[in-house]
């Protein structure tokens, strides 16, 4: 199994375009692509093993995977047992990451909801069918919706916790877009 990791960014704000450019570098349609935001961090040293094991066990069943995180508007991608949205103590997040890794392991829960772009895993063949929409800040949600419209399954990797700073400077981070280049 080959997994390609990308953290695309565009100073002009056309994030869908740079995601497409990154995905186009992958040649084999069976290869996996993992994208993540620049304001994210894996907290356990075996994060790559967790991703690979989960894809090996569940990759045939899902076309798009998300992960669990602390700061996200989507509750279905937050840890179910603890609210870490406002807590930015790195050691506390590390403890949650280890606990989920050890307890939940490679469990995937299906979702009909969006998979947020802070972390996405999908095969090149999925991207071949659905490119990221360009010139929109909703590129990740539109990609996730398109996966569902094709009748493909989406799931959340419950044992992979990704720290997400998610606009920690903003009073209302779920609505703040001032950090994004104007389109």
C-alpha positions in Angstrom: 0.0 0.0 0.0 1.3 3.4 -1.0 0.1 6.5 0.9 1.0 10.0 -0.3 0.8 12.8 2.3 0.1 16.4 1.3 -0.4 19.7 3.1 -1.5 22.0 0.2 -1.6 25.8 0.6 -2.2 28.7 -1.8 -1.5 32.3 -1.0 -4.1 33.3 -3.6 -6.8 31.4 -1.7 -7.7 28.9 -4.4 -7.2 25.9 -2.1 -9.2 23.5 -4.3 -6.8 24.2 -7.2 -3.7 23.3 -5.1 -5.4 20.2 -3.7 -6.0 19.1 -7.3 -2.4 19.8 -8.3 -1.2 17.7 -5.4 -3.5 14.8 -6.2 -2.5 14.9 -9.9 1.1 14.0 -8.8 -0.1 10.6 -7.7 0.0 8.1 -10.7 -1.5 4.8 -9.4 -5.3 5.0 -9.0 -5.0 2.4 -6.1 -2.7 4.7 -4.1 -4.0 6.6 -1.1 -3.8 10.3 -0.7 -3.9 11.9 2.7 -4.4 15.7 2.9 -4.4 17.9 5.9 -4.5 21.5 6.9 -1.3 23.3 7.9 -2.7 24.1 11.3 -2.9 20.4 12.3 -0.5 18.1 14.1 -0.3 14.3 14.7 0.4 13.8 18.4 1.6 10.1 18.6 4.7 8.9 16.9 2.8 6.0 15.3 0.3 8.1 13.4 1.4 6.7 10.1 1.0 3.2 11.3 -2.5 4.0 12.5 -3.5 5.5 9.2 -2.1 2.5 7.2 -3.7 -0.1 9.4 -7.1 1.6 9.2 -6.8 1.9 5.4 -5.8 -1.8 5.1 -8.7 -2.9 7.3 -11.4 -0.6 6.0 -10.2 0.9 2.7 -12.3 -1.5 0.6 -15.4 -0.3 2.4 -15.0 3.5 2.3 -14.0 6.0 -0.4 -13.3 8.9 2.0 -12.0 9.0 5.6 -11.9 11.8 8.1 -10.3 11.8 11.6 -11.2 12.9 15.1 -10.1 16.4 16.2 -10.5 18.9 19.0 -11.6 22.1 17.2 -14.2 21.6 14.5 -17.7 22.8 13.9 -18.8 19.2 13.1 -19.5 17.3 16.4 -19.4 13.9 14.6 -15.6 14.4 14.2 -14.9 15.4 17.8 -14.1 12.9 20.6 -17.4 11.6 22.0 -16.2 11.4 25.6 -14.4 14.7 26.1 -14.8 18.3 24.9 -11.4 19.6 23.9 -12.6 22.6 21.8 -11.3 25.3 24.1 -8.6 23.3 25.9 -5.3 24.1 24.1 -3.0 22.2 26.6 -0.9 20.1 24.3 -0.3 17.4 26.9 -4.0 17.0 27.5 -4.5 16.5 23.7 -1.7 14.0 23.7 -3.5 12.0 26.4 -6.7 12.0 24.3 -4.7 10.9 21.2 -3.1 8.0 23.1 -6.3 6.9 24.7 -8.2 6.8 21.4 -5.4 5.0 19.7 -5.2 2.4 22.4 -8.9 2.0 23.1 -10.6 2.6 19.7 -7.6 1.5 17.5 -8.7 1.2 13.8 -12.4 1.5 14.3 -14.2 3.5 11.6 -17.7 4.9 12.0 -19.7 5.5 8.9 -21.1 9.0 8.4 -23.6 10.6 6.0 -22.4 14.0 7.2 -19.5 16.0 5.8 -15.9 15.0 6.2 -14.0 18.1 7.1 -10.8 19.0 5.2 -8.5 19.3 8.2 -7.8 15.6 7.4 -9.0 13.6 4.5 -7.9 10.2 3.1 -9.0 8.8 -0.2 -7.7 6.8 -3.1 -6.5 8.5 -6.3 -9.3 6.7 -8.2 -11.9 8.5 -6.0 -10.2 11.8 -6.9 -10.2 10.8 -10.6 -14.0 10.7 -10.4 -14.4 13.9 -8.2 -12.0 16.7 -8.4 -11.9 19.4 -5.7 -14.0 22.4 -6.7 -11.8 25.4 -7.3 -12.4 29.1 -6.2 -14.4 28.2 -3.1 -13.7 28.0 0.6 -16.1 25.0 0.7 -13.9 22.8 -1.4 -13.7 20.0 1.2 -17.5 19.9 1.9 -18.2 19.9 -1.8 -15.8 17.0 -2.3 -17.4 15.1 0.6 -20.9 15.7 -0.8 -19.8 14.5 -4.2 -18.5 11.3 -2.7 -21.9 10.7 -1.2 -23.7 11.6 -4.5 -21.8 8.9 -6.3 -23.1 6.4 -3.7 -19.6 5.9 -2.1 -19.2 5.5 1.6 -17.6 8.0 4.1 -16.2 7.1 7.5 -14.4 8.7 10.4 -11.2 7.0 11.8 -12.1 7.0 15.5 -8.7 6.1 16.7 -6.8 8.8 14.9 -6.8 12.1 16.8 -5.4 15.1 15.0 -4.7 18.3 16.9 -6.3 21.3 15.1 -5.6 24.9 16.1 -8.6 26.0 14.1 -8.4 29.7 14.3 -7.5 29.9 18.0 -7.3 33.7 17.8 -10.9 34.1 16.7 -13.7 34.8 19.1 -16.0 32.6 16.9 -13.7 30.3 15.0 -16.6 28.5 13.3 -17.6 31.6 11.4 -14.3 33.5 11.1 -12.9 33.7 7.6 -10.6 36.8 7.9 -7.5 34.7 7.7 -8.4 33.4 4.2 -7.2 35.3 1.1 -10.1 37.2 -0.5 -11.6 35.5 -3.6 
